[in-house]
């Protein structure tokens, strides 16, 4: 069966749209990953800051 020009254009457009969606999905997943990392950092920040403060206090009391 010989495909018509319209069918070929429709197939190319579909492939292009699928490619764009694949790339967009990857970017959305990447953004989601970094948002998750940010929230983990945010959740752990008070504890990390406390450890930094404790270390600094220990340094100040030893001098």
PQR file of N, CA, C, O and H, with PARSE charges and radii, in Angstrom:
ATOM      1  N   UNK A   1       0.846  -1.183   0.000 -0.4000 1.5000
ATOM      2  CA  UNK A   1       0.000   0.000   0.000 -0.0000 2.0000
ATOM      3  C   UNK A   1       0.888   1.241   0.000  0.5500 1.7000
ATOM      4  O   UNK A   1       1.811   1.361   0.805 -0.5500 1.4000
ATOM      5  N   UNK A   2       0.601   2.134  -0.889 -0.4000 1.5000
ATOM      6  CA  UNK A   2       1.349   3.378  -1.007 -0.0000 2.0000
ATOM      7  C   UNK A   2       0.652   4.431  -0.156  0.5500 1.7000
ATOM      8  O   UNK A   2      -0.543   4.685  -0.305 -0.5500 1.4000
ATOM      9  H   UNK A   2      -0.148   2.036  -1.543  0.4000 1.0000
ATOM     10  N   UNK A   3       1.426   5.036   0.737 -0.4000 1.5000
ATOM     11  CA  UNK A   3       0.819   6.057   1.591 -0.0000 2.0000
ATOM     12  C   UNK A   3       0.777   7.390   0.865  0.5500 1.7000
ATOM     13  O   UNK A   3       1.630   7.697   0.031 -0.5500 1.4000
ATOM     14  H   UNK A   3       2.397   4.830   0.858  0.4000 1.0000
ATOM     15  N   UNK A   4      -0.219   8.160   1.199 -0.4000 1.5000
ATOM     16  CA  UNK A   4      -0.369   9.474   0.586 -0.0000 2.0000
ATOM     17  C   UNK A   4       0.486  10.484   1.342  0.5500 1.7000
ATOM     18  O   UNK A   4       0.975  10.216   2.440 -0.5500 1.4000
ATOM     19  H   UNK A   4      -0.912   7.911   1.877  0.4000 1.0000
ATOM     20  N   UNK A   5       0.648  11.620   0.743 -0.4000 1.5000
ATOM     21  CA  UNK A   5       1.423  12.689   1.377 -0.0000 2.0000
ATOM     22  C   UNK A   5       0.787  13.101   2.700  0.5500 1.7000
ATOM     23  O   UNK A   5       1.497  13.358   3.671 -0.5500 1.4000
ATOM     24  H   UNK A   5       0.250  11.838  -0.148  0.4000 1.0000
ATOM     25  N   UNK A   6      -0.537  13.166   2.749 -0.4000 1.5000
ATOM     26  CA  UNK A   6      -1.235  13.527   3.990 -0.0000 2.0000
ATOM     27  C   UNK A   6      -0.940  12.521   5.095  0.5500 1.7000
ATOM     28  O   UNK A   6      -0.727  12.905   6.245 -0.5500 1.4000
ATOM     29  H   UNK A   6      -1.114  12.957   1.960  0.4000 1.0000
ATOM     30  N   UNK A   7      -0.927  11.240   4.754 -0.4000 1.5000
ATOM     31  CA  UNK A   7      -0.649  10.202   5.746 -0.0000 2.0000
ATOM     32  C   UNK A   7       0.786  10.297   6.251  0.5500 1.7000
ATOM     33  O   UNK A   7       1.052  10.123   7.440 -0.5500 1.4000
ATOM     34  H   UNK A   7      -1.100  10.928   3.819  0.4000 1.0000
ATOM     35  N   UNK A   8       1.710  10.577   5.327 -0.4000 1.5000
ATOM     36  CA  UNK A   8       3.114  10.712   5.726 -0.0000 2.0000
ATOM     37  C   UNK A   8       3.312  11.921   6.636  0.5500 1.7000
ATOM     38  O   UNK A   8       4.033  11.848   7.631 -0.5500 1.4000
ATOM     39  H   UNK A   8       1.495  10.718   4.361  0.4000 1.0000
ATOM     40  N   UNK A   9       2.671  13.024   6.289 -0.4000 1.5000
ATOM     41  CA  UNK A   9       2.766  14.232   7.111 -0.0000 2.0000
ATOM     42  C   UNK A   9       2.140  13.976   8.478  0.5500 1.7000
ATOM     43  O   UNK A   9       2.688  14.392   9.498 -0.5500 1.4000
ATOM     44  H   UNK A   9       2.085  13.083   5.480  0.4000 1.0000
ATOM     45  N   UNK A  10       1.002  13.299   8.504 -0.4000 1.5000
ATOM     46  CA  UNK A  10       0.349  12.990   9.774 -0.0000 2.0000
ATOM     47  C   UNK A  10       1.242  12.092  10.627  0.5500 1.7000
ATOM     48  O   UNK A  10       1.335  12.287  11.839 -0.5500 1.4000
ATOM     49  H   UNK A  10       0.557  12.961   7.675  0.4000 1.0000
ATOM     50  N   UNK A  11       1.897  11.113  10.007 -0.4000 1.5000
ATOM     51  CA  UNK A  11       2.794  10.223  10.738 -0.0000 2.0000
ATOM     52  C   UNK A  11       3.986  10.999  11.293  0.5500 1.7000
ATOM     53  O   UNK A  11       4.366  10.810  12.449 -0.5500 1.4000
ATOM     54  H   UNK A  11       1.821  10.955   9.023  0.4000 1.0000
ATOM     55  N   UNK A  12       4.581  11.876  10.471 -0.4000 1.5000
ATOM     56  CA  UNK A  12       5.714  12.675  10.944 -0.0000 2.0000
ATOM     57  C   UNK A  12       5.287  13.601  12.079  0.5500 1.7000
ATOM     58  O   UNK A  12       6.022  13.773  13.051 -0.5500 1.4000
ATOM     59  H   UNK A  12       4.272  12.030   9.533  0.4000 1.0000
ATOM     60  N   UNK A  13       4.103  14.197  11.957 -0.4000 1.5000
ATOM     61  CA  UNK A  13       3.612  15.086  13.013 -0.0000 2.0000
ATOM     62  C   UNK A  13       3.393  14.305  14.302  0.5500 1.7000
ATOM     63  O   UNK A  13       3.727  14.783  15.386 -0.5500 1.4000
ATOM     64  H   UNK A  13       3.506  14.057  11.167  0.4000 1.0000
ATOM     65  N   UNK A  14       2.833  13.102  14.184 -0.4000 1.5000
ATOM     66  CA  UNK A  14       2.615  12.269  15.368 -0.0000 2.0000
ATOM     67  C   UNK A  14       3.935  11.895  16.017  0.5500 1.7000
ATOM     68  O   UNK A  14       4.067  11.950  17.240 -0.5500 1.4000
ATOM     69  H   UNK A  14       2.562  12.714  13.304  0.4000 1.0000
ATOM     70  N   UNK A  15       4.920  11.513  15.200 -0.4000 1.5000
ATOM     71  CA  UNK A  15       6.235  11.164  15.744 -0.0000 2.0000
ATOM     72  C   UNK A  15       6.877  12.364  16.429  0.5500 1.7000
ATOM     73  O   UNK A  15       7.490  12.222  17.487 -0.5500 1.4000
ATOM     74  H   UNK A  15       4.813  11.468  14.207  0.4000 1.0000
ATOM     75  N   UNK A  16       6.740  13.540  15.835 -0.4000 1.5000
ATOM     76  CA  UNK A  16       7.299  14.752  16.429 -0.0000 2.0000
ATOM     77  C   UNK A  16       6.611  15.075  17.753  0.5500 1.7000
ATOM     78  O   UNK A  16       7.272  15.412  18.735 -0.5500 1.4000
ATOM     79  H   UNK A  16       6.242  13.656  14.976  0.4000 1.0000
ATOM     80  N   UNK A  17       5.295  14.970  17.776 -0.4000 1.5000
ATOM     81  CA  UNK A  17       4.553  15.236  19.014 -0.0000 2.0000
ATOM     82  C   UNK A  17       4.958  14.248  20.096  0.5500 1.7000
ATOM     83  O   UNK A  17       5.167  14.636  21.246 -0.5500 1.4000
ATOM     84  H   UNK A  17       4.758  14.696  16.979  0.4000 1.0000
ATOM     85  N   UNK A  18       5.069  12.968  19.734 -0.4000 1.5000
ATOM     86  CA  UNK A  18       5.493  11.963  20.717 -0.0000 2.0000
ATOM     87  C   UNK A  18       6.894  12.253  21.231  0.5500 1.7000
ATOM     88  O   UNK A  18       7.165  12.082  22.420 -0.5500 1.4000
ATOM     89  H   UNK A  18       4.899  12.654  18.800  0.4000 1.0000
ATOM     90  N   UNK A  19       7.787  12.690  20.351 -0.4000 1.5000
ATOM     91  CA  UNK A  19       9.161  13.015  20.751 -0.0000 2.0000
ATOM     92  C   UNK A  19       9.156  14.192  21.730  0.5500 1.7000
ATOM     93  O   UNK A  19       9.870  14.180  22.733 -0.5500 1.4000
ATOM     94  H   UNK A  19       7.567  12.828  19.386  0.4000 1.0000
ATOM     95  N   UNK A  20       8.339  15.210  21.425 -0.4000 1.5000
ATOM     96  CA  UNK A  20       8.249  16.383  22.309 -0.0000 2.0000
ATOM     97  C   UNK A  20       7.708  15.976  23.672  0.5500 1.7000
ATOM     98  O   UNK A  20       8.227  16.407  24.701 -0.5500 1.4000
ATOM     99  H   UNK A  20       7.759  15.220  20.610  0.4000 1.0000
ATOM    100  N   UNK A  21       6.667  15.147  23.685 -0.4000 1.5000
ATOM    101  CA  UNK A  21       6.113  14.685  24.961 -0.0000 2.0000
ATOM    102  C   UNK A  21       7.139  13.879  25.748  0.5500 1.7000
ATOM    103  O   UNK A  21       7.236  14.011  26.968 -0.5500 1.4000
ATOM    104  H   UNK A  21       6.245  14.796  22.849  0.4000 1.0000
ATOM    105  N   UNK A  22       7.907  13.038  25.044 -0.4000 1.5000
ATOM    106  CA  UNK A  22       8.951  12.263  25.727 -0.0000 2.0000
ATOM    107  C   UNK A  22       9.971  13.192  26.369  0.5500 1.7000
ATOM    108  O   UNK A  22      10.355  12.989  27.521 -0.5500 1.4000
ATOM    109  H   UNK A  22       7.828  12.931  24.053  0.4000 1.0000
ATOM    110  N   UNK A  23      10.414  14.210  25.636 -0.4000 1.5000
ATOM    111  CA  UNK A  23      11.392  15.159  26.176 -0.0000 2.0000
ATOM    112  C   UNK A  23      10.793  15.953  27.330  0.5500 1.7000
ATOM    113  O   UNK A  23      11.452  16.165  28.348 -0.5500 1.4000
ATOM    114  H   UNK A  23      10.103  14.375  24.700  0.4000 1.0000
ATOM    115  N   UNK A  24       9.558  16.389  27.179 -0.4000 1.5000
ATOM    116  CA  UNK A  24       8.903  17.167  28.233 -0.0000 2.0000
ATOM    117  C   UNK A  24       8.734  16.323  29.484  0.5500 1.7000
ATOM    118  O   UNK A  24       8.918  16.813  30.598 -0.5500 1.4000
ATOM    119  H   UNK A  24       9.022  16.217  26.352  0.4000 1.0000
ATOM    120  N   UNK A  25       8.389  15.077  29.306 -0.4000 1.5000
ATOM    121  CA  UNK A  25       8.225  14.190  30.461 -0.0000 2.0000
ATOM    122  C   UNK A  25       9.534  14.043  31.202  0.5500 1.7000
ATOM    123  O   UNK A  25       9.559  14.057  32.433 -0.5500 1.4000
ATOM    124  H   UNK A  25       8.240  14.679  28.401  0.4000 1.0000
ATOM    125  N   UNK A  26      10.623  13.903  30.466 -0.4000 1.5000
ATOM    126  CA  UNK A  26      11.939  13.792  31.091 -0.0000 2.0000
ATOM    127  C   UNK A  26      12.248  15.052  31.887  0.5500 1.7000
ATOM    128  O   UNK A  26      12.744  14.979  33.011 -0.5500 1.4000
ATOM    129  H   UNK A  26      10.603  13.892  29.466  0.4000 1.0000
ATOM    130  N   UNK A  27      11.951  16.213  31.297 -0.4000 1.5000
ATOM    131  CA  UNK A  27      12.218  17.466  31.994 -0.0000 2.0000
ATOM    132  C   UNK A  27      11.342  17.597  33.231  0.5500 1.7000
ATOM    133  O   UNK A  27      11.801  18.072  34.269 -0.5500 1.4000
ATOM    134  H   UNK A  27      11.548  16.272  30.384  0.4000 1.0000
ATOM    135  N   UNK A  28      10.088  17.183  33.127 -0.4000 1.5000
ATOM    136  CA  UNK A  28       9.192  17.255  34.282 -0.0000 2.0000
ATOM    137  C   UNK A  28       9.694  16.342  35.389  0.5500 1.7000
ATOM    138  O   UNK A  28       9.673  16.715  36.562 -0.5500 1.4000
ATOM    139  H   UNK A  28       9.715  16.797  32.284  0.4000 1.0000
ATOM    140  N   UNK A  29      10.153  15.130  35.017 -0.4000 1.5000
ATOM    141  CA  UNK A  29      10.694  14.215  36.018 -0.0000 2.0000
ATOM    142  C   UNK A  29      11.942  14.806  36.664  0.5500 1.7000
ATOM    143  O   UNK A  29      12.133  14.679  37.874 -0.5500 1.4000
ATOM    144  H   UNK A  29      10.171  14.828  34.064  0.4000 1.0000
ATOM    145  N   UNK A  30      12.796  15.453  35.864 -0.4000 1.5000
ATOM    146  CA  UNK A  30      14.012  16.067  36.389 -0.0000 2.0000
ATOM    147  C   UNK A  30      13.664  17.196  37.347  0.5500 1.7000
ATOM    148  O   UNK A  30      14.256  17.313  38.420 -0.5500 1.4000
ATOM    149  H   UNK A  30      12.641  15.556  34.881  0.4000 1.0000
ATOM    150  N   UNK A  31      12.706  18.023  36.957 -0.4000 1.5000
ATOM    151  CA  UNK A  31      12.278  19.113  37.836 -0.0000 2.0000
ATOM    152  C   UNK A  31      11.719  18.543  39.132  0.5500 1.7000
ATOM    153  O   UNK A  31      12.017  19.042  40.218 -0.5500 1.4000
ATOM    154  H   UNK A  31      12.225  17.927  36.085  0.4000 1.0000
ATOM    155  N   UNK A  32      10.906  17.497  39.014 -0.4000 1.5000
ATOM    156  CA  UNK A  32      10.351  16.857  40.208 -0.0000 2.0000
ATOM    157  C   UNK A  32      11.432  16.321  41.117  0.5500 1.7000
ATOM    158  O   UNK A  32      11.325  16.418  42.339 -0.5500 1.4000
ATOM    159  H   UNK A  32      10.664  17.092  38.132  0.4000 1.0000
ATOM    160  N   UNK A  33      12.490  15.747  40.522 -0.4000 1.5000
ATOM    161  CA  UNK A  33      13.606  15.220  41.311 -0.0000 2.0000
ATOM    162  C   UNK A  33      14.272  16.345  42.095  0.5500 1.7000
ATOM    163  O   UNK A  33      14.531  16.195  43.289 -0.5500 1.4000
ATOM    164  H   UNK A  33      12.577  15.668  39.529  0.4000 1.0000
ATOM    165  N   UNK A  34      14.551  17.467  41.440 -0.4000 1.5000
ATOM    166  CA  UNK A  34      15.214  18.569  42.131 -0.0000 2.0000
ATOM    167  C   UNK A  34      14.304  19.217  43.171  0.5500 1.7000
ATOM    168  O   UNK A  34      14.777  19.671  44.213 -0.5500 1.4000
ATOM    169  H   UNK A  34      14.341  17.589  40.470  0.4000 1.0000
ATOM    170  N   UNK A  35      12.999  19.261  42.893 -0.4000 1.5000
ATOM    171  CA  UNK A  35      12.072  19.769  43.907 -0.0000 2.0000
ATOM    172  C   UNK A  35      12.089  18.872  45.133  0.5500 1.7000
ATOM    173  O   UNK A  35      12.073  19.360  46.263 -0.5500 1.4000
ATOM    174  H   UNK A  35      12.615  18.893  42.046  0.4000 1.0000
ATOM    175  N   UNK A  36      12.122  17.564  44.915 -0.4000 1.5000
ATOM    176  CA  UNK A  36      12.184  16.621  46.032 -0.0000 2.0000
ATOM    177  C   UNK A  36      13.473  16.812  46.817  0.5500 1.7000
ATOM    178  O   UNK A  36      13.449  16.820  48.048 -0.5500 1.4000
ATOM    179  H   UNK A  36      12.135  17.168  43.996  0.4000 1.0000
ATOM    180  N   UNK A  37      14.604  16.968  46.123 -0.4000 1.5000
ATOM    181  CA  UNK A  37      15.879  17.190  46.799 -0.0000 2.0000
ATOM    182  C   UNK A  37      15.832  18.469  47.623  0.5500 1.7000
ATOM    183  O   UNK A  37      16.357  18.515  48.735 -0.5500 1.4000
ATOM    184  H   UNK A  37      14.624  16.962  45.123  0.4000 1.0000
ATOM    185  N   UNK A  38      15.204  19.510  47.079 -0.4000 1.5000
ATOM    186  CA  UNK A  38      15.084  20.774  47.798 -0.0000 2.0000
ATOM    187  C   UNK A  38      14.269  20.590  49.073  0.5500 1.7000
ATOM    188  O   UNK A  38      14.631  21.110  50.128 -0.5500 1.4000
ATOM    189  H   UNK A  38      14.777  19.473  46.175  0.4000 1.0000
ATOM    190  N   UNK A  39      13.159  19.842  48.971 -0.4000 1.5000
ATOM    191  CA  UNK A  39      12.319  19.631  50.155 -0.0000 2.0000
ATOM    192  C   UNK A  39      13.037  18.789  51.202  0.5500 1.7000
ATOM    193  O   UNK A  39      12.877  19.021  52.400 -0.5500 1.4000
ATOM    194  H   UNK A  39      12.865  19.419  48.114  0.4000 1.0000
ATOM    195  N   UNK A  40      13.823  17.817  50.760 -0.4000 1.5000
ATOM    196  CA  UNK A  40      14.608  17.014  51.704 -0.0000 2.0000
ATOM    197  C   UNK A  40      15.629  17.907  52.397  0.5500 1.7000
ATOM    198  O   UNK A  40      15.809  17.828  53.612 -0.5500 1.4000
ATOM    199  H   UNK A  40      13.952  17.629  49.787  0.4000 1.0000
ATOM    200  N   UNK A  41      16.292  18.753  51.623 -0.4000 1.5000
ATOM    201  CA  UNK A  41      17.265  19.684  52.199 -0.0000 2.0000
ATOM    202  C   UNK A  41      16.575  20.622  53.179  0.5500 1.7000
ATOM    203  O   UNK A  41      17.088  20.884  54.267 -0.5500 1.4000
ATOM    204  H   UNK A  41      16.145  18.817  50.636  0.4000 1.0000
ATOM    205  N   UNK A  42      15.418  21.122  52.788 -0.4000 1.5000
ATOM    206  CA  UNK A  42      14.662  22.024  53.654 -0.0000 2.0000
ATOM    207  C   UNK A  42      14.291  21.333  54.961  0.5500 1.7000
ATOM    208  O   UNK A  42      14.387  21.931  56.033 -0.5500 1.4000
ATOM    209  H   UNK A  42      15.002  20.910  51.904  0.4000 1.0000
ATOM    210  N   UNK A  43      13.873  20.085  54.873 -0.4000 1.5000
ATOM    211  CA  UNK A  43      13.466  19.346  56.069 -0.0000 2.0000
ATOM    212  C   UNK A  43      14.648  19.088  56.989  0.5500 1.7000
ATOM    213  O   UNK A  43      14.499  19.096  58.211 -0.5500 1.4000
ATOM    214  H   UNK A  43      13.796  19.599  54.002  0.4000 1.0000
ATOM    215  N   UNK A  44      15.828  18.857  56.408 -0.4000 1.5000
ATOM    216  CA  UNK A  44      17.014  18.546  57.202 -0.0000 2.0000
ATOM    217  C   UNK A  44      17.796  19.786  57.615  0.5500 1.7000
ATOM    218  O   UNK A  44      18.714  19.697  58.431 -0.5500 1.4000
ATOM    219  H   UNK A  44      15.950  18.850  55.415  0.4000 1.0000
ATOM    220  N   UNK A  45      17.446  20.925  57.068 -0.4000 1.5000
ATOM    221  CA  UNK A  45      18.216  22.138  57.327 -0.0000 2.0000
ATOM    222  C   UNK A  45      18.259  22.519  58.800  0.5500 1.7000
ATOM    223  O   UNK A  45      19.346  22.817  59.294 -0.5500 1.4000
ATOM    224  H   UNK A  45      16.701  20.998  56.406  0.4000 1.0000
ATOM    225  N   UNK A  46      17.153  22.528  59.531 -0.4000 1.5000
ATOM    226  CA  UNK A  46      17.243  22.900  60.953 -0.0000 2.0000
ATOM    227  C   UNK A  46      18.202  21.998  61.733  0.5500 1.7000
ATOM    228  O   UNK A  46      18.963  22.479  62.572 -0.5500 1.4000
ATOM    229  H   UNK A  46      16.270  22.286  59.129  0.4000 1.0000
ATOM    230  N   UNK A  47      18.165  20.697  61.458 -0.4000 1.5000
ATOM    231  CA  UNK A  47      19.062  19.775  62.149 -0.0000 2.0000
ATOM    232  C   UNK A  47      20.519  20.060  61.779  0.5500 1.7000
ATOM    233  O   UNK A  47      21.399  20.068  62.640 -0.5500 1.4000
ATOM    234  H   UNK A  47      17.546  20.306  60.776  0.4000 1.0000
ATOM    235  N   UNK A  48      20.759  20.293  60.487 -0.4000 1.5000
ATOM    236  CA  UNK A  48      22.128  20.587  60.054 -0.0000 2.0000
ATOM    237  C   UNK A  48      22.615  21.906  60.656  0.5500 1.7000
ATOM    238  O   UNK A  48      23.763  22.017  61.087 -0.5500 1.4000
ATOM    239  H   UNK A  48      20.044  20.286  59.787  0.4000 1.0000
ATOM    240  N   UNK A  49      21.735  22.895  60.679 -0.4000 1.5000
ATOM    241  CA  UNK A  49      22.124  24.175  61.277 -0.0000 2.0000
ATOM    242  C   UNK A  49      22.422  24.012  62.761  0.5500 1.7000
ATOM    243  O   UNK A  49      23.337  24.651  63.280 -0.5500 1.4000
ATOM    244  H   UNK A  49      20.802  22.805  60.329  0.4000 1.0000
ATOM    245  N   UNK A  50      21.664  23.167  63.448 -0.4000 1.5000
ATOM    246  CA  UNK A  50      21.896  22.917  64.865 -0.0000 2.0000
ATOM    247  C   UNK A  50      23.273  22.301  65.077  0.5500 1.7000
ATOM    248  O   UNK A  50      23.991  22.676  66.004 -0.5500 1.4000
ATOM    249  H   UNK A  50      20.921  22.647  63.027  0.4000 1.0000
ATOM    250  N   UNK A  51      23.642  21.345  64.207 -0.4000 1.5000
ATOM    251  CA  UNK A  51      24.964  20.720  64.329 -0.0000 2.0000
ATOM    252  C   UNK A  51      26.079  21.732  64.067  0.5500 1.7000
ATOM    253  O   UNK A  51      27.119  21.701  64.725 -0.5500 1.4000
ATOM    254  H   UNK A  51      23.058  21.041  63.454  0.4000 1.0000
ATOM    255  N   UNK A  52      25.860  22.615  63.118 -0.4000 1.5000
ATOM    256  CA  UNK A  52      26.852  23.661  62.847 -0.0000 2.0000
ATOM    257  C   UNK A  52      26.973  24.580  64.060  0.5500 1.7000
ATOM    258  O   UNK A  52      28.078  24.941  64.464 -0.5500 1.4000
ATOM    259  H   UNK A  52      25.015  22.640  62.584  0.4000 1.0000
ATOM    260  N   UNK A  53      25.830  24.955  64.639 -0.4000 1.5000
ATOM    261  CA  UNK A  53      25.843  25.815  65.820 -0.0000 2.0000
ATOM    262  C   UNK A  53      26.542  25.120  66.989  0.5500 1.7000
ATOM    263  O   UNK A  53      27.337  25.741  67.693 -0.5500 1.4000
ATOM    264  H   UNK A  53      24.932  24.661  64.311  0.4000 1.0000
ATOM    265  N   UNK A  54      26.248  23.836  67.197 -0.4000 1.5000
ATOM    266  CA  UNK A  54      26.909  23.090  68.274 -0.0000 2.0000
ATOM    267  C   UNK A  54      28.423  23.064  68.070  0.5500 1.7000
ATOM    268  O   UNK A  54      29.189  23.260  69.013 -0.5500 1.4000
ATOM    269  H   UNK A  54      25.601  23.332  66.624  0.4000 1.0000
ATOM    270  N   UNK A  55      28.842  22.823  66.836 -0.4000 1.5000
ATOM    271  CA  UNK A  55      30.275  22.787  66.544 -0.0000 2.0000
ATOM    272  C   UNK A  55      30.904  24.153  66.799  0.5500 1.7000
ATOM    273  O   UNK A  55      31.996  24.248  67.358 -0.5500 1.4000
ATOM    274  H   UNK A  55      28.220  22.665  66.070  0.4000 1.0000
ATOM    275  N   UNK A  56      30.212  25.196  66.388 -0.4000 1.5000
ATOM    276  CA  UNK A  56      30.739  26.545  66.596 -0.0000 2.0000
ATOM    277  C   UNK A  56      30.794  26.872  68.086  0.5500 1.7000
ATOM    278  O   UNK A  56      31.766  27.467  68.551 -0.5500 1.4000
ATOM    279  H   UNK A  56      29.324  25.119  65.934  0.4000 1.0000
ATOM    280  N   UNK A  57      29.767  26.492  68.835 -0.4000 1.5000
ATOM    281  CA  UNK A  57      29.769  26.730  70.282 -0.0000 2.0000
ATOM    282  C   UNK A  57      30.912  25.975  70.956  0.5500 1.7000
ATOM    283  O   UNK A  57      31.572  26.499  71.854 -0.5500 1.4000
ATOM    284  H   UNK A  57      28.977  26.009  68.457  0.4000 1.0000
ATOM    285  N   UNK A  58      31.136  24.744  70.514 -0.4000 1.5000
ATOM    286  CA  UNK A  58      32.239  23.964  71.078 -0.0000 2.0000
ATOM    287  C   UNK A  58      33.570  24.642  70.783  0.5500 1.7000
ATOM    288  O   UNK A  58      34.460  24.682  71.633 -0.5500 1.4000
ATOM    289  H   UNK A  58      30.601  24.319  69.785  0.4000 1.0000
ATOM    290  N   UNK A  59      33.697  25.171  69.579 -0.4000 1.5000
ATOM    291  CA  UNK A  59      34.937  25.854  69.206 -0.0000 2.0000
ATOM    292  C   UNK A  59      35.122  27.109  70.061  0.5500 1.7000
ATOM    293  O   UNK A  59      36.230  27.388  70.522 -0.5500 1.4000
ATOM    294  H   UNK A  59      32.974  25.138  68.888  0.4000 1.0000
ATOM    295  N   UNK A  60      34.048  27.862  70.274 -0.4000 1.5000
ATOM    296  CA  UNK A  60      34.139  29.088  71.063 -0.0000 2.0000
ATOM    297  C   UNK A  60      34.478  28.792  72.525  0.5500 1.7000
ATOM    298  O   UNK A  60      35.246  29.526  73.147 -0.5500 1.4000
ATOM    299  H   UNK A  60      33.149  27.635  69.900  0.4000 1.0000
ATOM    300  N   UNK A  61      33.912  27.725  73.066 -0.4000 1.5000
ATOM    301  CA  UNK A  61      34.163  27.426  74.477 -0.0000 2.0000
ATOM    302  C   UNK A  61      35.552  26.852  74.705  0.5500 1.7000
ATOM    303  O   UNK A  61      36.058  26.895  75.827 -0.5500 1.4000
ATOM    304  H   UNK A  61      33.288  27.129  72.560  0.4000 1.0000
ATOM    305  N   UNK A  62      36.177  26.316  73.663 -0.4000 1.5000
ATOM    306  CA  UNK A  62      37.519  25.749  73.811 -0.0000 2.0000
ATOM    307  C   UNK A  62      38.595  26.822  73.672  0.5500 1.7000
ATOM    308  O   UNK A  62      39.744  26.595  74.052 -0.5500 1.4000
ATOM    309  H   UNK A  62      35.766  26.281  72.752  0.4000 1.0000
ATOM    310  N   UNK A  63      38.243  27.971  73.142 -0.4000 1.5000
ATOM    311  CA  UNK A  63      39.261  29.023  72.948 -0.0000 2.0000
ATOM    312  C   UNK A  63      39.258  30.005  74.084  0.5500 1.7000
ATOM    313  O   UNK A  63      40.047  30.950  74.084 -0.5500 1.4000
ATOM    314  H   UNK A  63      37.309  28.156  72.834  0.4000 1.0000
TER
END
